[in-house]
Every structure is written in C-alpha cells, then in structure tokens.
C-alpha cells in the first residue's frame, strides 16, 4: 500500500488533517484553518518560509499554484460523488507580492452548486469555473485564482473525433 493510500485510509483523522499530511502539502507546512460543508468552505494557511520564498522575498507563484490546483476539484468530487473530477485549467493573477503567510479562501455557493447539478443532470458532464484567492495577513487580495474543473462520468474518454466513448473501460 502506497503512502497516499495509507493516509487516505486513516479514517480516525479528520479530512482536513489528512489533507495537511498529504506529502507535498506536509512539506509546504500548510495548516487547514477551516473546512466544512463537505469542502464547500475551505480556508488554508500557506506559510512563507525559507523554501517558499523567492529572491525578492515573496512567495513563489508555483508554491501557490501547487496548493490552489486540487482544491476546487476536491470540492466537486465530494459534492458530486460518482464522477471523475480533475482540474482542466487554472489561471493565477498575481496582484501583489506574497510578502506574508497567505490564506487560501475557497467557497462554493449554493447557486453555483445548483447550476452544476442541473448541468450534470441535463448533459452528464460539467466544466465549471471557480474564482477564489490568496490573501495576505492584512486581509488584502494577493493572488486571484481562476480554476476550471472537468466533471465527467466515470470511464470518460474523449475519442479522436471528439465523441464520448464509455466502452473503453
């Protein structure tokens, strides 16, 4: 059993603790501040450390991207079980230098959840885009994240002609 599967199976630990123990995030020293509503509301502290600091003293953009990448997909996987979910595209807009610890703030609103659910019911797939961000300790926006998630039926494979082929698996 691999380390990731071992951590995932530690059911006596909260989901937020298991996320913090995920090896890349453990090395980044993240701290889950809040997680409730089955991932609909997430707050995570990403500390500015000697390893995350670039030559100008601010946090590396790649450090921020690594943590921001899976959050929307993890939320969608919990809220819409039974689908394959992954990050399809992500864009980061660095509005200020990350000169302090950063707080990632993610929320899935009821309206967006209902729209995704309706699209899944109508077409069997959805590709929603989420906007969230990293905030400096003074509360100002540092980095705006735009993350597009692919939610597809399990076994989804796009053929060369662009047609859905569920018979592959």
C-alpha positions as CSV (number, residue, x, y, z in Angstrom):
1,X,0.0,0.0,0.0
2,X,1.4,3.3,-1.0
3,X,1.8,6.3,1.3
4,X,-1.0,8.3,-0.3
5,X,-3.5,5.4,0.1
6,X,-2.3,4.8,3.6
7,X,-3.0,8.4,4.6
8,X,-6.4,8.4,2.8
9,X,-7.4,5.3,4.8
10,X,-6.6,6.9,8.2
11,X,-10.3,7.5,8.9
12,X,-9.7,8.3,12.5
13,X,-8.1,11.6,11.3
14,X,-10.3,14.4,10.0
15,X,-10.3,15.1,6.3
16,X,-8.5,18.4,7.0
17,X,-5.8,16.6,8.9
18,X,-5.4,14.1,6.1
19,X,-5.0,16.9,3.6
20,X,-2.3,18.5,5.8
21,X,-0.5,15.1,5.9
22,X,-0.5,14.7,2.1
23,X,3.2,14.6,1.4
24,X,3.6,17.7,-0.8
25,X,1.4,19.7,1.4
26,X,3.1,18.4,4.6
27,X,6.4,19.6,3.2
28,X,4.8,23.0,2.4
29,X,3.7,23.1,6.1
30,X,0.1,24.1,5.3
31,X,-2.5,24.4,8.0
32,X,-6.2,23.9,7.4
33,X,-7.9,26.7,9.2
34,X,-11.5,25.8,8.3
35,X,-13.1,23.1,6.2
36,X,-16.8,22.5,6.4
37,X,-19.9,21.9,4.2
38,X,-18.2,18.9,2.6
39,X,-15.4,21.1,1.1
40,X,-17.8,23.9,0.1
41,X,-16.0,26.3,2.5
42,X,-12.2,26.0,2.8
43,X,-9.5,28.2,4.4
44,X,-5.9,27.1,4.4
45,X,-2.8,28.9,5.6
46,X,0.3,28.6,3.3
47,X,3.3,29.9,5.3
48,X,6.0,32.0,3.9
49,X,9.2,30.0,4.7
50,X,12.8,29.8,3.5
51,X,11.7,27.2,1.0
52,X,8.7,29.1,-0.4
53,X,10.5,32.5,-0.6
54,X,11.9,33.7,-4.0
55,X,14.8,36.0,-4.5
56,X,12.7,39.1,-3.8
57,X,11.5,37.7,-0.5
58,X,7.9,37.0,-1.7
59,X,6.3,33.6,-2.1
60,X,6.9,31.6,-5.3
61,X,3.9,31.6,-7.6
62,X,4.5,27.9,-8.2
63,X,4.1,27.3,-4.5
64,X,0.7,29.0,-4.6
65,X,-0.3,27.1,-7.7
66,X,0.5,23.7,-6.2
67,X,-1.9,24.2,-3.3
68,X,-4.6,26.0,-5.4
69,X,-4.7,23.3,-8.1
70,X,-6.7,20.5,-6.4
71,X,-9.0,22.4,-4.1
72,X,-11.9,23.1,-6.5
73,X,-11.6,19.5,-7.9
74,X,-11.6,18.0,-4.4
75,X,-14.7,20.0,-3.5
76,X,-16.6,18.9,-6.7
77,X,-15.6,15.3,-6.0
78,X,-17.2,15.4,-2.6
79,X,-20.3,17.4,-3.6
80,X,-20.9,15.4,-6.8
81,X,-19.8,11.8,-6.0
82,X,-19.7,9.2,-8.7
83,X,-18.0,11.4,-11.3
84,X,-14.3,11.6,-12.4
85,X,-13.1,15.1,-11.5
86,X,-9.9,16.9,-12.3
87,X,-8.5,20.4,-12.9
88,X,-8.8,21.3,-16.5
89,X,-7.3,24.7,-16.5
90,X,-6.0,27.2,-13.9
91,X,-5.0,30.8,-14.1
92,X,-3.3,32.8,-11.4
93,X,-3.3,36.6,-11.4
94,X,-0.5,37.8,-9.0
95,X,-1.9,41.2,-7.9
96,X,0.6,41.7,-5.0
97,X,3.8,40.1,-3.9
98,X,3.2,37.3,-1.3
99,X,5.2,39.0,1.4
100,X,3.5,37.3,4.3
101,X,1.9,33.9,5.1
102,X,-1.1,33.5,2.7
103,X,-4.6,32.3,3.3
104,X,-6.3,30.4,0.5
105,X,-10.1,31.1,0.7
106,X,-12.4,28.9,-1.4
107,X,-16.2,28.8,-1.3
108,X,-18.7,27.0,-3.5
109,X,-22.0,28.9,-3.3
110,X,-25.4,27.3,-3.3
111,X,-26.3,29.0,-6.7
112,X,-23.1,27.6,-8.4
113,X,-23.7,24.2,-6.9
114,X,-27.3,24.1,-8.2
115,X,-26.2,25.3,-11.7
116,X,-23.5,22.5,-11.8
117,X,-26.0,19.9,-10.6
118,X,-28.5,21.0,-13.3
119,X,-25.9,20.8,-16.0
120,X,-24.8,17.3,-14.8
121,X,-28.4,16.2,-14.8
122,X,-29.0,17.6,-18.3
123,X,-25.8,16.6,-20.1
124,X,-24.0,14.2,-17.7
125,X,-20.9,16.4,-17.6
126,X,-19.9,19.9,-16.5
127,X,-16.9,22.2,-16.7
128,X,-17.5,24.9,-14.1
129,X,-15.0,27.7,-13.3
130,X,-14.4,28.8,-9.7
131,X,-12.8,32.0,-8.5
132,X,-11.0,32.1,-5.2
133,X,-7.8,33.6,-3.9
134,X,-4.9,34.0,-1.6
135,X,-5.0,36.8,1.0
136,X,-2.1,38.5,2.8
137,X,-2.3,38.6,6.6
138,X,-3.7,42.2,6.4
139,X,-6.7,40.7,4.5
140,X,-5.9,42.2,1.1
141,X,-6.0,40.0,-2.0
142,X,-2.6,38.8,-3.1
143,X,-3.4,36.3,-5.9
144,X,-6.7,35.7,-7.7
145,X,-7.2,32.1,-8.8
146,X,-9.5,31.0,-11.6
147,X,-9.8,27.3,-11.7
148,X,-11.8,25.3,-14.3
149,X,-12.8,21.8,-13.3
150,X,-13.8,18.9,-15.5
151,X,-16.6,16.8,-14.1
152,X,-17.2,13.7,-16.2
153,X,-18.8,10.3,-16.0
154,X,-16.5,7.6,-14.6
155,X,-14.7,6.0,-17.5
156,X,-15.0,9.0,-19.7
157,X,-12.6,9.0,-22.7
158,X,-12.6,11.6,-25.4
159,X,-12.0,9.9,-28.8
160,X,-10.1,11.5,-31.7
161,X,-13.3,12.6,-33.3
162,X,-14.3,14.3,-30.0
163,X,-17.1,11.8,-29.3
164,X,-17.6,10.3,-25.8
165,X,-16.6,6.6,-25.6
166,X,-17.7,5.0,-22.3
167,X,-17.0,1.4,-23.6
168,X,-13.2,1.8,-23.2
169,X,-13.1,0.8,-19.5
